[in-house]
Amino acid sequence: MKHGQSHSTEVGSHRVILYNAPSEIERALGSFCFNGYSQEKKLLFIYDRLTLVDLQRAIEPYGMNLEELRRSGWIEVASVRDTYSRDGVLDLERMAKELEEKTREALDSGFEGLCVAGEGSWIFDESFDAAKMVEYESKMDEFISENPLDACCIYDTSIVNKRMLLQISSLHPFAFDTDSFVPNYDYFKDAYRNNCESDECRQLYRGTATMALEMFRIRGFYAEDHCENVSRLASAIARKMNDSRLAGELETAGKIHDIGMMSLFSDMIGKPGKLTWFESQLLHEHPLVGYELVKKVPFPRTIARAILEHHERLDGSGYPLGLKGDEISIGGRILAVAEVVSAMSFYRTYRDDYGIEVALNEIDDKAGSFYDSDVVKTCFKCFEEGFKF
C-alpha cells in the first residue's frame, strides 16, 4: 500500500452481476476483487446466500488468499444483516451511509478507495419498495460518480422475478456478460440517453426505424399506417409537453413499437374474434421481444424502454411486466396513449366500435387509472389544435 501518497482522482463504477448458481459468477467476482486489489483499493465483501467459501473460490485463481487478506486488513467481510439492517429491518438510508463511511475509512487508512461486492438477493425477502430502491441507487450513483468507490451488486436470478430483474438491472451502468463487465443497455439514466448525438447517428437510427416500418407494410400487419400514426401522435404529444428531445425519440419509437410482433404467427395478427389463452400469452410478449431487438441497435435507451412499456398501465394491469405508476417512464406513458388512440381509431377484426371519438373516450374514461392524466390532456389538445391521422 502506498501510504503517504496522494490518492487517485479516479471515480468509481457501479456494476451488477446476475447469477443462477454460485459457480456461474466465480470468474466475475474474482475479476472484480482482483481489479480492486490491483488498484490498491480496500475490499469489502457483504455476504448472504453467497458465502465466504464462494469468495475464496472466486479469488484463488488470482493468487489471493482470503485469510491472509483479512489478517493484513486488505479485505473486510460482513453479513448483510449486520450491515444493512436496523433492528432486523432493511434500512436503505443506512446502506448508503455505511458505504460512504467505509470509503472514507479506506482512504484515511492509506488505500486508494473501496471496492465492495455485496449480495443483494436478500432484499426481496423483505417488503421490497421499488421507489425507495431507486432512490437509494440514485444516491449511490451520485456518490460513486464523485468518489473512488467501486460497487458490485450481486443478485440470484432464481429468486427474483422477471419484472424485478429488469428494474434491478436498469439501475447499474455496467453488467457482467460472459467473461467481462460491459456497458449495460438496460441502464436508463440521463447520462446514457445521449449516446447518439451526431446528425449521422440520428440519420442512422431513423433510417433503421423506417426500414423496419417498411417490413411491417410488406407483411401487411395493419390495413392503415398504424405505426406511422403512433409515431406522429406520440411525437406531437411530447412536443406539446415541451420536450423536443423526447419528441424525436418517440417519433422513432412509434415507428418500431410493434417490431416484436414479427415473432408472432401471421394468422394471429388478422384473426377475427378473441385470441386463445396461448395466443394471448404470445401476444403479451411482443413488447419484450421488441425491446430485446431494439437494444441491439445503438438507439437512445429511451426508445427501447418506451417500446418495452407501451402496453403497461398505471394500475399495474398492463403487460409484459405489470409495471405501476412511476415505474413506467414518461416515454412509455406517452407511447401507450398514442398506441391505443391510433389502434381504436381504425377497424380491427376483433371489435366493432372504432373511430377517433371512440378512441378519445377510451383514454378519457381511463385517465389516471390506465393512462397518465397529463398525457391524456395533452393528447386532447393535439386533436383540438388540428392533429389528424
C-alpha positions as CSV (number, residue, x, y, z in Angstrom):
1,M,0.0,0.0,0.0
2,K,1.3,3.4,-0.9
3,H,1.0,5.1,2.4
4,G,1.6,8.9,2.4
5,Q,1.0,9.2,-1.4
6,S,-1.9,11.3,-2.8
7,H,-5.0,9.3,-3.7
8,S,-6.1,8.7,-7.2
9,T,-8.6,11.1,-8.6
10,E,-10.4,8.3,-10.4
11,V,-14.0,7.9,-9.6
12,G,-15.7,4.6,-9.0
13,S,-18.0,2.4,-11.0
14,H,-21.4,0.8,-10.4
15,R,-21.9,-2.8,-11.6
16,V,-24.3,-5.7,-11.3
17,I,-23.8,-9.5,-11.5
18,L,-26.9,-11.7,-12.1
19,Y,-26.4,-15.4,-11.3
20,N,-28.4,-18.6,-11.1
21,A,-25.7,-20.7,-9.3
22,P,-22.7,-19.6,-7.3
23,S,-20.3,-21.3,-9.8
24,E,-21.6,-19.1,-12.6
25,I,-20.2,-15.9,-11.0
26,E,-16.8,-17.1,-9.7
27,R,-15.0,-15.5,-12.6
28,A,-17.0,-12.3,-12.3
29,L,-16.5,-11.9,-8.6
30,G,-12.8,-12.9,-8.7
31,S,-12.1,-10.5,-11.6
32,F,-13.9,-7.6,-9.7
33,C,-12.0,-8.2,-6.5
34,F,-8.6,-8.6,-8.2
35,N,-9.2,-5.4,-10.2
36,G,-9.8,-3.5,-6.9
37,Y,-6.8,-5.2,-5.2
38,S,-4.5,-4.3,-8.1
39,Q,-5.7,-0.6,-7.9
40,E,-4.8,-0.7,-4.1
41,K,-8.4,-0.3,-3.0
42,K,-9.7,-2.0,0.2
43,L,-12.0,-4.9,-0.5
44,L,-15.4,-5.3,1.3
45,F,-17.5,-8.4,0.8
46,I,-21.0,-8.4,2.1
47,Y,-22.4,-11.9,2.1
48,D,-25.7,-13.7,2.4
49,R,-26.5,-16.6,0.1
50,L,-23.0,-16.3,-1.3
51,T,-20.6,-17.4,1.4
52,L,-17.0,-16.8,2.3
53,V,-16.3,-20.2,0.7
54,D,-17.7,-18.9,-2.6
55,L,-15.5,-15.8,-2.2
56,Q,-12.3,-17.8,-1.6
57,R,-13.0,-20.0,-4.7
58,A,-13.5,-16.8,-6.8
59,I,-10.2,-15.1,-5.8
60,E,-8.0,-18.2,-5.6
61,P,-7.2,-18.3,-9.4
62,Y,-5.8,-14.7,-9.0
63,G,-3.4,-15.9,-6.3
64,M,-5.4,-14.2,-3.5
65,N,-5.9,-15.9,-0.1
66,L,-8.9,-14.8,1.9
67,E,-7.4,-15.3,5.4
68,E,-4.2,-13.6,4.5
69,L,-6.1,-10.6,3.1
70,R,-8.2,-10.4,6.2
71,R,-5.2,-10.5,8.6
72,S,-3.4,-7.8,6.6
73,G,-6.5,-5.5,6.5
74,W,-6.9,-5.7,2.7
75,I,-10.3,-7.2,2.9
76,E,-13.3,-6.9,5.3
77,V,-16.3,-9.2,5.4
78,A,-19.7,-8.6,6.9
79,S,-23.2,-10.1,6.8
80,V,-25.9,-8.2,5.1
81,R,-28.0,-8.4,8.3
82,D,-25.3,-6.8,10.3
83,T,-24.5,-4.1,7.7
84,Y,-27.8,-3.1,6.1
85,S,-30.4,-3.8,8.6
86,R,-31.5,-1.8,11.6
87,D,-33.3,-3.9,14.3
88,G,-33.8,-6.6,11.7
89,V,-35.4,-4.3,9.1
90,L,-33.9,-3.3,5.8
91,D,-32.6,0.3,6.1
92,L,-31.7,1.7,2.7
93,E,-30.5,5.0,4.2
94,R,-28.1,3.1,6.4
95,M,-26.9,1.1,3.4
96,A,-25.9,4.3,1.6
97,K,-24.4,5.9,4.7
98,E,-22.4,2.8,5.5
99,L,-20.7,2.6,2.1
100,E,-19.9,6.3,2.2
101,E,-18.3,5.9,5.6
102,K,-16.4,2.7,4.6
103,T,-15.0,4.5,1.6
104,R,-13.7,7.4,3.7
105,E,-12.2,5.0,6.2
106,A,-10.4,3.2,3.4
107,L,-8.9,6.5,2.2
108,D,-7.9,7.5,5.7
109,S,-6.1,4.2,6.1
110,G,-4.0,4.8,3.0
111,F,-5.9,2.8,0.4
112,E,-6.8,4.3,-3.0
113,G,-10.6,3.7,-2.4
114,L,-13.1,1.0,-1.6
115,C,-14.1,-2.0,-3.8
116,V,-17.3,-3.5,-2.4
117,A,-19.1,-6.6,-3.6
118,G,-22.5,-7.1,-1.9
119,E,-25.1,-9.9,-2.1
120,G,-28.5,-8.1,-2.8
121,S,-30.9,-11.0,-3.3
122,W,-32.0,-10.9,0.4
123,I,-33.6,-7.6,-0.2
124,F,-36.5,-9.5,-1.9
125,D,-37.1,-11.4,1.3
126,E,-38.1,-8.1,2.9
127,S,-41.1,-5.9,1.9
128,F,-39.5,-4.6,-1.3
129,D,-40.2,-0.9,-2.1
130,A,-39.1,-0.2,-5.7
131,A,-39.4,3.6,-5.3
132,K,-37.1,3.5,-2.2
133,M,-34.6,1.2,-4.0
134,V,-34.4,3.6,-7.0
135,E,-33.8,6.5,-4.6
136,Y,-31.1,4.5,-2.8
137,E,-29.4,3.5,-6.1
138,S,-29.6,7.1,-7.4
139,K,-27.9,8.4,-4.2
140,M,-25.2,5.8,-4.5
141,D,-24.7,6.7,-8.2
142,E,-24.2,10.3,-7.3
143,F,-21.6,9.3,-4.6
144,I,-19.8,6.8,-6.9
145,S,-19.6,9.4,-9.6
146,E,-17.5,11.7,-7.3
147,N,-15.6,9.2,-5.1
148,P,-13.3,6.1,-5.6
149,L,-16.0,3.5,-4.7
150,D,-16.4,0.5,-7.0
151,A,-19.7,-1.2,-6.1
152,C,-20.8,-4.5,-7.5
153,C,-24.3,-5.6,-6.6
154,I,-25.0,-9.4,-6.9
155,Y,-28.5,-11.0,-7.4
156,D,-29.7,-14.5,-7.5
157,T,-32.0,-14.7,-10.6
158,S,-33.7,-17.9,-9.3
159,I,-35.5,-15.9,-6.6
160,V,-36.1,-12.6,-8.3
161,N,-39.0,-12.4,-10.8
162,K,-38.5,-11.0,-14.4
163,R,-40.0,-7.7,-13.6
164,M,-37.8,-7.1,-10.6
165,L,-34.7,-8.3,-12.5
166,L,-35.3,-5.6,-15.2
167,Q,-35.7,-2.9,-12.6
168,I,-32.6,-4.0,-10.7
169,S,-30.5,-4.3,-13.9
170,S,-31.6,-0.9,-15.1
171,L,-30.1,0.8,-12.0
172,H,-26.5,-0.2,-12.9
173,P,-24.3,1.2,-15.7
174,F,-22.2,-2.0,-16.1
175,A,-23.2,-5.7,-16.1
176,F,-21.2,-8.9,-16.2
177,D,-21.7,-10.6,-19.5
178,T,-19.9,-13.9,-20.4
179,D,-16.4,-13.0,-19.2
180,S,-16.2,-9.3,-18.6
181,F,-18.1,-6.2,-17.4
182,V,-19.7,-4.3,-20.3
183,P,-21.9,-1.2,-20.6
184,N,-25.4,-2.2,-19.5
185,Y,-28.0,-1.2,-22.1
186,D,-30.8,-1.6,-19.5
187,Y,-29.4,1.4,-17.7
188,F,-31.6,4.4,-18.4
189,K,-30.1,7.3,-16.5
190,D,-29.9,10.6,-18.4
191,A,-26.1,10.3,-18.9
192,Y,-26.8,7.3,-21.1
193,R,-29.6,8.9,-23.2
194,N,-27.1,10.9,-25.2
195,N,-25.2,8.1,-26.9
196,C,-26.4,9.1,-30.4
197,E,-26.0,12.9,-30.6
198,S,-24.4,13.3,-34.0
199,D,-26.5,14.0,-37.1
200,E,-25.1,10.9,-38.7
201,C,-26.2,8.8,-35.8
202,R,-29.7,10.3,-35.8
203,Q,-30.0,9.6,-39.5
204,L,-28.8,6.0,-38.9
205,Y,-31.3,5.1,-36.3
206,R,-34.2,6.9,-38.1
207,G,-33.3,5.1,-41.3
208,T,-33.2,1.8,-39.3
209,A,-36.7,2.5,-37.9
210,T,-38.0,3.4,-41.4
211,M,-36.7,0.1,-42.8
212,A,-38.4,-1.8,-40.0
213,L,-41.6,0.1,-40.7
214,E,-41.5,-0.9,-44.4
215,M,-41.1,-4.6,-43.3
216,F,-44.4,-4.2,-41.4
217,R,-46.1,-2.8,-44.5
218,I,-44.8,-5.6,-46.7
219,R,-46.1,-8.2,-44.3
220,G,-49.5,-6.4,-44.2
221,F,-49.7,-6.3,-40.4
222,Y,-52.3,-3.4,-40.5
223,A,-54.7,-2.0,-43.0
224,E,-53.8,1.5,-42.1
225,D,-50.5,3.1,-41.3
226,H,-50.7,2.3,-37.6
227,C,-47.0,2.6,-36.7
228,E,-46.7,5.8,-38.6
229,N,-49.8,7.2,-36.8
230,V,-48.4,6.2,-33.4
231,S,-45.1,7.8,-34.3
232,R,-46.7,11.1,-35.3
233,L,-49.1,11.3,-32.4
234,A,-46.5,10.3,-29.7
235,S,-44.1,12.9,-31.2
236,A,-46.8,15.6,-31.2
237,I,-47.7,14.9,-27.5
238,A,-44.1,15.1,-26.4
239,R,-43.6,18.3,-28.3
240,K,-46.7,19.8,-26.8
241,M,-45.3,18.9,-23.4
242,N,-42.2,20.9,-24.3
243,D,-39.7,18.0,-24.6
244,S,-38.3,18.3,-28.1
245,R,-35.6,15.6,-27.5
246,L,-38.2,13.1,-26.3
247,A,-40.4,14.0,-29.3
248,G,-37.6,13.0,-31.7
249,E,-37.0,9.7,-29.8
250,L,-40.7,8.8,-29.7
251,E,-41.0,9.6,-33.5
252,T,-38.6,6.7,-33.9
253,A,-40.1,4.5,-31.1
254,G,-43.6,4.8,-32.6
255,K,-42.4,3.5,-36.0
256,I,-41.0,0.4,-34.5
257,H,-43.0,-0.1,-31.3
258,D,-44.6,-3.3,-32.6
259,I,-41.5,-4.8,-34.1
260,G,-41.8,-7.7,-31.6
261,M,-45.0,-8.7,-33.5
262,M,-42.7,-10.1,-36.2
263,S,-42.2,-13.1,-33.8
264,L,-46.0,-13.9,-33.9
265,F,-47.8,-16.3,-36.3
266,S,-49.1,-14.3,-39.3
267,D,-52.6,-15.7,-38.9
268,M,-52.8,-14.4,-35.3
269,I,-52.4,-10.8,-36.5
270,G,-55.6,-10.6,-38.5
271,K,-57.6,-13.3,-36.6
272,P,-61.2,-12.4,-36.1
273,G,-62.7,-12.7,-32.6
274,K,-60.9,-13.5,-29.4
275,L,-57.5,-15.0,-29.2
276,T,-57.0,-18.3,-27.3
277,W,-55.2,-18.2,-23.9
278,F,-51.9,-19.4,-25.6
279,E,-52.2,-16.8,-28.3
280,S,-52.7,-14.1,-25.7
281,Q,-49.6,-15.1,-23.9
282,L,-47.6,-14.9,-27.1
283,L,-49.1,-11.5,-27.9
284,H,-48.2,-10.2,-24.4
285,E,-44.5,-11.0,-25.0
286,H,-44.2,-8.8,-28.1
287,P,-43.1,-5.6,-26.2
288,L,-40.4,-7.6,-24.5
289,V,-39.3,-9.2,-27.8
290,G,-39.3,-5.7,-29.4
291,Y,-37.2,-4.3,-26.6
292,E,-34.6,-7.1,-26.9
293,L,-34.4,-6.5,-30.7
294,V,-34.1,-2.7,-30.4
295,K,-31.4,-3.0,-27.7
296,K,-29.1,-4.4,-30.3
297,V,-29.1,-1.1,-32.2
298,P,-27.4,2.0,-30.7
299,F,-30.7,3.9,-30.3
300,P,-31.1,6.2,-27.3
301,R,-32.1,4.0,-24.4
302,T,-35.4,5.9,-24.0
303,I,-36.5,4.4,-27.3
304,A,-36.0,0.8,-26.2
305,R,-37.7,1.5,-22.8
306,A,-40.7,3.2,-24.4
307,I,-41.2,0.2,-26.7
308,L,-41.0,-2.2,-23.7
309,E,-43.6,-0.2,-21.8
310,H,-46.2,0.8,-24.5
311,H,-48.7,-1.7,-23.1
312,E,-48.1,-1.1,-19.4
313,R,-50.9,0.6,-17.4
314,L,-50.6,2.8,-14.4
315,D,-52.6,0.4,-12.2
316,G,-50.3,-2.5,-13.0
317,S,-52.8,-4.3,-15.2
318,G,-50.7,-4.0,-18.3
319,Y,-48.0,-6.2,-19.9
320,P,-45.4,-7.6,-20.2
321,L,-44.0,-6.7,-16.7
322,G,-47.1,-5.3,-14.9
323,L,-45.3,-2.0,-14.0
324,K,-47.2,0.6,-12.0
325,G,-47.2,4.4,-11.7
326,D,-43.8,6.0,-11.8
327,E,-42.2,2.7,-12.7
328,I,-43.3,3.5,-16.2
329,S,-41.2,6.1,-18.0
330,I,-42.8,9.2,-19.5
331,G,-41.9,7.9,-22.9
332,G,-43.7,4.7,-22.2
333,R,-46.8,6.6,-20.9
334,I,-46.9,8.8,-24.0
335,L,-46.4,5.8,-26.4
336,A,-49.2,3.9,-24.6
337,V,-51.7,6.7,-25.1
338,A,-50.6,7.2,-28.8
339,E,-50.8,3.5,-29.4
340,V,-54.4,3.0,-28.0
341,V,-55.7,6.1,-29.7
342,S,-54.3,5.0,-33.1
343,A,-55.5,1.4,-32.7
344,M,-59.0,2.3,-31.6
345,S,-59.4,4.9,-34.4
346,F,-59.4,2.2,-37.1
347,Y,-61.2,-1.1,-37.7
348,R,-59.9,-4.3,-36.2
349,T,-61.3,-7.8,-36.8
350,Y,-61.8,-8.4,-33.1
351,R,-64.1,-5.5,-32.3
352,D,-66.9,-3.4,-33.9
353,D,-66.6,0.0,-32.3
354,Y,-63.9,2.3,-33.7
355,G,-63.1,5.9,-34.6
356,I,-61.4,9.0,-33.2
357,E,-64.3,9.7,-30.9
358,V,-64.3,6.1,-29.5
359,A,-60.6,6.3,-29.0
360,L,-60.6,9.6,-27.2
361,N,-63.5,8.5,-25.0
362,E,-61.4,5.4,-24.0
363,I,-58.4,7.4,-22.8
364,D,-60.6,10.0,-21.1
365,D,-62.5,7.2,-19.2
366,K,-59.3,5.5,-18.1
367,A,-57.2,8.7,-17.4
368,G,-55.5,8.3,-14.0
369,S,-56.1,4.6,-13.8
370,F,-54.7,3.2,-17.1
371,Y,-53.2,6.3,-18.7
372,D,-51.3,9.3,-17.4
373,S,-53.7,12.2,-16.9
374,D,-51.3,14.9,-18.2
375,V,-50.6,12.8,-21.3
376,V,-54.3,12.3,-21.9
377,K,-55.0,16.1,-21.6
378,T,-52.1,16.9,-23.9
379,C,-53.4,14.3,-26.4
380,F,-56.8,16.1,-26.4
381,K,-55.1,19.4,-27.0
382,C,-53.3,18.0,-30.0
383,F,-56.6,17.0,-31.7
384,E,-58.3,20.2,-30.7
385,E,-55.5,22.1,-32.5
386,G,-55.9,20.1,-35.7
387,F,-53.9,16.9,-35.4
388,K,-55.1,14.3,-37.8
389,F,-54.1,10.7,-38.7
